[in-house]
Amino acid sequence: MYKITNGILFHDQLPLFALGQSYYSSFNRKKVPIAPGENRREQMELDLREMVDCGFNLLRTAAAEPVALREDGTVSCYYPWTDEMLDFIHNELDIPALVRLQGYGVNFSGQSDFMMLDQYDNPMPEPPNSTFLPFCLHHPVCRQENGDMTEAAARYFRHNPAVVANLIFNEPHYAWMDPEKNSPFYDFNPHAIQAWRKWMTAKGYCKESEAQKLNPLRRMPLSCSPEEVELFTHWLLFRMESVNQFLGDMGDRAAAGNPAASNTTCQIAWIHRPGSAMLGIEYFTLAERLDFLGITDYLPNAGPARFFSGMTLDAAESAAATFAKHAWLIEYNCRTNMTGNEWIRETVAATTSGIKGIIYYNFRADYPIPGTPEPEQYGLIFSDRRHTEKYETVKQMNALVTRLSHFFVTAEKERGGIAILDSAHARAMGFAAAGCFAPCIINTRHIYADLIQAGYQVDFTRACDLVSNPLKIKALFLPFFDHLSEEEKTQVRAFEAKGGKLISFDWGFYGGYYPSEPPAYSRDFELHRDIFQDAAGVLERLNLLPVYENSSRHLGVRILRANDNSYLTVGLINTDPLEKVISPSPLTLRLPDTGAFVRAELYTLDGVEQLCMTKKADQLIIDLPQLKVGGYLIIQ
């Protein structure tokens, strides 16, 4: 029997690292894995048997068949093709499934004002290409109908032993607007505008009588007018809260339909991308509302891009850990042209980041029928069942991860007490004031790269979570203080008053770090000598030393510690985009409570190698051999 508990997959009470694949009839009718006329059942059995033979232990599929409303107002669900797949994997393959419940939403009663509207009052095109939430989230009838459908779909699978989790929509976010091209920007449906006015009143931004006269801006603020920037900021925050509240509510409805199944979503990875405030994404609320946090990540772990990918993994893990939960990669890169080395890097990075499950996208590539959006682009095998270049590497890597599963699922990220403030308000206000050049986003990426290169493990936290401080933050980096809300400023000052350390990035003339809240700006060197410290320098002054040290600038290091402190799992990744081999060199780990560790072994696809390890005060010094691509250092 399989079950997901707090984001960890269990089989007969044994915890497993979840290695999944996506395989299903898509809600997009032009995405199919087989040629027209082929035997769908026969091909499905071939594909899923091969999937399990490759070492995958979980299926992501979808309840893609149509649903309908009965005369008595209840929802009728019938998913024969999904049932066939689920019965097959349960009876023949003994693996569980995560089932996506919704496509692009339902409109049973035919509401004419169902869709989101752009700034010109045009409805979102059907089917939408850039968002899986095309309908107005505040339309009362459509919201009710989508909730009824979600609960009914979950109830349909209530007694199916293969179903361990429900997926609440897929990559749910607002459509992207390009400010330079003035492309569509949503949602200006009258129901959404009225809900925003109520939100403005509830938040205390204006009186109810004033709110009824307000209208959201349908363009970027002009000339950085403070009044327009504030109005646009509030509109962006309202949209973000709306989508996350909606997803949480749909999770509650799914839980009512099937209490035994966990609920998650598959949010996009761009929370720290310039312009992310337009998309309405936010990990912390999702982690709090759903049973575990699920995201997409197609970002490479090589070259400068590794910092963007690392931020995404750390932001998701931190958000989940804030609520004592876990995160999964519901979609991870499985491009058909992906190399084996890429696969190794991505997998080592994810498995040692605190993530407890990976579902790659997808097993068999989409058949190139006319109009299909992703022909032959994503898969471990092509649509004609030919193997991709990475195929054998994937089998070997899956076997290694399965062999070491215990060292991932019974451990958590090693935290050094260093965090970057995650502020939805700063992202929104920065975008309102500066568009895609929002300083909060740019500075966050700068700080993260500085800290990783200096040898620190990095967390993300919201200001409101500093009161309970579940991540045990000691030093907090502030990407852009001026764009925090007044409440956030009060919260970070309270954190400092209790002994926490604030470190501000100087976005202006010098580009260094302040060891506190930034003072009034000045070019006077005597007033600003502290900002000539780099990230490591300002932390060393606080006696917060790097967690690891190594001479190679291309060695990526991620550290997990066993819940019972019996081992460390260290992910080692060669991030050199030229893939030059990293020469032998010592790795120094500066960690507490390591006195009992006596053995270090390196696991790669080439085998297992016992390494020389010495101790010095609070340091473990391991002599690393050359590193071709990536591997796991297990210290016991």
URCOR-V882851 format. One record per residue. N is the residue number from 1. SS is DSSP state (~ for helix, > for strand, _ for the rest). OMEGA is omega in whole degrees, 0 to 359 (* if undefined). Layout:
N,SS,OMEGA / N,SS,OMEGA
//
This chain:
1,_,179 / 2,>,177 / 3,>,173 / 4,>,178 / 5,>,181 / 6,_,176 / 7,_,177 / 8,>,180 / 9,>,177 / 10,>,172 / 11,>,184 / 12,_,176 / 13,_,176 / 14,>,180 / 15,>,180 / 16,>,167 / 17,_,184 / 18,>,175 / 19,>,187 / 20,>,174 / 21,>,176 / 22,>,177 / 23,_,182 / 24,_,168 / 25,_,186 / 26,_,171 / 27,_,171 / 28,_,189 / 29,_,179 / 30,_,176 / 31,_,181 / 32,_,183 / 33,_,185 / 34,_,179 / 35,_,176 / 36,_,178 / 37,_,178 / 38,_,179 / 39,_,186 / 40,~,181 / 41,~,181 / 42,~,180 / 43,~,178 / 44,~,180 / 45,~,178 / 46,~,183 / 47,~,185 / 48,~,173 / 49,~,179 / 50,~,178 / 51,~,179 / 52,~,178 / 53,~,177 / 54,_,176 / 55,_,179 / 56,_,186 / 57,_,180 / 58,>,180 / 59,>,168 / 60,>,179 / 61,>,184 / 62,>,174 / 63,_,193 / 64,_,181 / 65,_,182 / 66,_,173 / 67,_,184 / 68,>,178 / 69,>,178 / 70,_,181 / 71,_,180 / 72,_,177 / 73,_,178 / 74,_,184 / 75,>,177 / 76,>,179 / 77,_,175 / 78,_,187 / 79,_,186 / 80,~,181 / 81,~,177 / 82,~,177 / 83,~,180 / 84,~,180 / 85,~,183 / 86,~,178 / 87,~,181 / 88,~,183 / 89,~,179 / 90,~,186 / 91,~,186 / 92,~,187 / 93,~,180 / 94,_,172 / 95,_,181 / 96,>,183 / 97,>,166 / 98,>,186 / 99,>,174 / 100,>,187 / 101,_,188 / 102,_,174 / 103,_,180 / 104,_,181 / 105,_,179 / 106,_,178 / 107,_,186 / 108,_,187 / 109,_,175 / 110,_,179 / 111,_,183 / 112,_,180 / 113,_,186 / 114,_,192 / 115,>,168 / 116,_,177 / 117,>,177 / 118,>,185 / 119,_,177 / 120,_,181 / 121,_,173 / 122,_,178 / 123,>,177 / 124,_,180 / 125,_,176 / 126,_,350 / 127,_,181 / 128,_,180 / 129,_,189 / 130,_,180 / 131,_,177 / 132,_,175 / 133,_,184 / 134,_,187 / 135,>,181 / 136,_,183 / 137,_,183 / 138,_,175 / 139,_,188 / 140,~,181 / 141,~,182 / 142,~,178 / 143,~,179 / 144,~,182 / 145,~,178 / 146,~,174 / 147,~,178 / 148,~,180 / 149,~,180 / 150,~,181 / 151,~,180 / 152,~,179 / 153,~,178 / 154,~,180 / 155,~,180 / 156,~,182 / 157,_,187 / 158,_,184 / 159,_,178 / 160,_,186 / 161,_,181 / 162,_,188 / 163,>,179 / 164,>,181 / 165,>,174 / 166,>,174 / 167,>,181 / 168,_,185 / 169,_,182 / 170,_,181 / 171,_,186 / 172,_,180 / 173,_,175 / 174,_,179 / 175,_,180 / 176,_,174 / 177,_,174 / 178,_,184 / 179,_,182 / 180,_,181 / 181,_,181 / 182,_,180 / 183,_,188 / 184,_,183 / 185,_,187 / 186,>,13 / 187,_,181 / 188,_,171 / 189,_,181 / 190,~,178 / 191,~,179 / 192,~,181 / 193,~,179 / 194,~,177 / 195,~,177 / 196,~,178 / 197,~,176 / 198,~,179 / 199,~,179 / 200,~,179 / 201,~,182 / 202,~,180 / 203,_,180 / 204,_,180 / 205,_,177 / 206,_,177 / 207,_,182 / 208,~,181 / 209,~,178 / 210,~,183 / 211,~,181 / 212,_,179 / 213,_,184 / 214,_,171 / 215,_,179 / 216,_,176 / 217,_,178 / 218,_,179 / 219,_,175 / 220,_,177 / 221,_,181 / 222,_,174 / 223,_,178 / 224,_,175 / 225,_,182 / 226,~,181 / 227,~,180 / 228,~,178 / 229,~,180 / 230,~,181 / 231,~,181 / 232,~,177 / 233,~,180 / 234,~,179 / 235,~,179 / 236,~,180 / 237,~,177 / 238,~,180 / 239,~,180 / 240,~,179 / 241,~,182 / 242,~,184 / 243,~,181 / 244,~,176 / 245,~,179 / 246,~,180 / 247,~,177 / 248,~,178 / 249,~,178 / 250,~,174 / 251,~,177 / 252,~,179 / 253,~,178 / 254,~,179 / 255,~,177 / 256,~,180 / 257,~,181 / 258,_,184 / 259,_,184 / 260,_,182 / 261,_,174 / 262,>,181 / 263,>,178 / 264,>,175 / 265,_,178 / 266,_,184 / 267,>,182 / 268,_,190 / 269,_,193 / 270,_,183 / 271,_,178 / 272,_,173 / 273,_,173 / 274,_,181 / 275,_,184 / 276,~,180 / 277,~,179 / 278,~,187 / 279,_,177 / 280,_,183 / 281,_,181 / 282,_,189 / 283,~,188 / 284,~,180 / 285,~,178 / 286,~,179 / 287,~,180 / 288,~,187 / 289,~,185 / 290,_,185 / 291,_,170 / 292,_,185 / 293,>,177 / 294,>,180 / 295,>,170 / 296,>,174 / 297,>,176 / 298,_,186 / 299,_,184 / 300,_,178 / 301,_,178 / 302,_,179 / 303,_,181 / 304,_,181 / 305,~,181 / 306,~,179 / 307,~,177 / 308,~,178 / 309,~,179 / 310,~,177 / 311,~,181 / 312,~,179 / 313,~,182 / 314,~,179 / 315,~,180 / 316,~,181 / 317,~,180 / 318,~,180 / 319,~,180 / 320,~,183 / 321,~,177 / 322,~,181 / 323,_,180 / 324,_,179 / 325,_,182 / 326,_,181 / 327,>,175 / 328,>,166 / 329,>,182 / 330,>,170 / 331,>,176 / 332,>,191 / 333,>,176 / 334,_,181 / 335,>,179 / 336,_,180 / 337,_,178 / 338,_,179 / 339,_,176 / 340,~,179 / 341,~,176 / 342,~,182 / 343,~,180 / 344,~,181 / 345,~,184 / 346,~,183 / 347,~,178 / 348,~,180 / 349,~,184 / 350,~,185 / 351,~,181 / 352,_,178 / 353,_,185 / 354,_,174 / 355,_,183 / 356,_,178 / 357,>,177 / 358,>,171 / 359,>,182 / 360,>,181 / 361,>,348 / 362,_,186 / 363,_,181 / 364,>,185 / 365,_,180 / 366,>,177 / 367,_,186 / 368,_,173 / 369,_,180 / 370,_,176 / 371,_,180 / 372,_,188 / 373,_,185 / 374,_,184 / 375,>,175 / 376,_,187 / 377,_,185 / 378,>,178 / 379,_,173 / 380,_,173 / 381,>,177 / 382,_,184 / 383,_,176 / 384,_,175 / 385,_,171 / 386,_,179 / 387,>,174 / 388,_,183 / 389,_,186 / 390,_,192 / 391,~,184 / 392,~,177 / 393,~,179 / 394,~,180 / 395,~,180 / 396,~,182 / 397,~,177 / 398,~,179 / 399,~,180 / 400,~,179 / 401,~,178 / 402,~,178 / 403,~,183 / 404,_,186 / 405,_,180 / 406,~,185 / 407,~,176 / 408,~,189 / 409,~,179 / 410,_,180 / 411,>,178 / 412,>,180 / 413,>,174 / 414,_,184 / 415,_,179 / 416,_,178 / 417,_,181 / 418,>,182 / 419,>,172 / 420,>,181 / 421,>,176 / 422,_,184 / 423,_,175 / 424,~,179 / 425,~,180 / 426,~,177 / 427,~,182 / 428,~,182 / 429,~,178 / 430,~,178 / 431,~,180 / 432,~,184 / 433,~,189 / 434,~,179 / 435,~,184 / 436,~,180 / 437,~,180 / 438,_,185 / 439,~,179 / 440,~,181 / 441,~,182 / 442,~,182 / 443,~,178 / 444,~,181 / 445,~,178 / 446,~,181 / 447,~,182 / 448,~,180 / 449,~,178 / 450,~,184 / 451,~,180 / 452,~,180 / 453,~,180 / 454,~,175 / 455,_,180 / 456,_,167 / 457,_,191 / 458,_,172 / 459,>,172 / 460,>,180 / 461,>,172 / 462,_,179 / 463,~,183 / 464,~,181 / 465,~,181 / 466,~,180 / 467,_,178 / 468,_,175 / 469,_,183 / 470,_,181 / 471,_,177 / 472,_,181 / 473,_,177 / 474,_,180 / 475,>,186 / 476,>,177 / 477,>,181 / 478,>,183 / 479,_,181 / 480,_,188 / 481,~,187 / 482,~,183 / 483,~,173 / 484,_,173 / 485,_,179 / 486,~,177 / 487,~,179 / 488,~,178 / 489,~,177 / 490,~,182 / 491,~,180 / 492,~,176 / 493,~,177 / 494,~,176 / 495,~,179 / 496,~,181 / 497,~,179 / 498,_,177 / 499,_,176 / 500,_,182 / 501,>,175 / 502,>,179 / 503,>,184 / 504,>,175 / 505,>,178 / 506,_,183 / 507,_,188 / 508,_,194 / 509,_,190 / 510,_,179 / 511,_,177 / 512,_,185 / 513,>,172 / 514,>,177 / 515,_,178 / 516,_,172 / 517,_,183 / 518,_,176 / 519,_,175 / 520,_,189 / 521,_,179 / 522,_,176 / 523,_,180 / 524,_,183 / 525,_,183 / 526,_,179 / 527,_,189 / 528,_,181 / 529,~,182 / 530,~,184 / 531,~,173 / 532,~,172 / 533,_,170 / 534,_,185 / 535,~,181 / 536,~,181 / 537,~,182 / 538,~,177 / 539,~,178 / 540,~,176 / 541,~,177 / 542,_,181 / 543,_,175 / 544,_,189 / 545,_,180 / 546,_,180 / 547,_,180 / 548,>,177 / 549,>,177 / 550,_,186 / 551,_,182 / 552,_,178 / 553,_,181 / 554,_,178 / 555,>,174 / 556,>,184 / 557,>,175 / 558,>,190 / 559,>,171 / 560,>,175 / 561,>,180 / 562,>,179 / 563,_,178 / 564,_,178 / 565,_,181 / 566,_,180 / 567,_,169 / 568,>,173 / 569,>,184 / 570,>,175 / 571,>,178 / 572,>,186 / 573,>,173 / 574,>,186 / 575,_,180 / 576,_,181 / 577,_,177 / 578,_,178 / 579,_,172 / 580,_,182 / 581,_,176 / 582,>,183 / 583,_,176 / 584,_,182 / 585,>,179 / 586,>,172 / 587,>,178 / 588,>,176 / 589,>,179 / 590,>,188 / 591,_,176 / 592,_,171 / 593,_,178 / 594,_,186 / 595,_,184 / 596,_,183 / 597,_,185 / 598,_,187 / 599,_,178 / 600,>,180 / 601,>,180 / 602,>,179 / 603,>,173 / 604,>,177 / 605,_,176 / 606,_,180 / 607,>,182 / 608,>,181 / 609,>,176 / 610,>,185 / 611,>,177 / 612,_,180 / 613,>,176 / 614,>,181 / 615,>,178 / 616,>,184 / 617,_,181 / 618,_,185 / 619,>,167 / 620,>,181 / 621,>,184 / 622,>,177 / 623,>,181 / 624,>,170 / 625,_,176 / 626,_,181 / 627,>,181 / 628,_,184 / 629,_,182 / 630,>,179 / 631,>,182 / 632,>,175 / 633,>,180 / 634,>,181 / 635,>,183 / 636,_,*
//
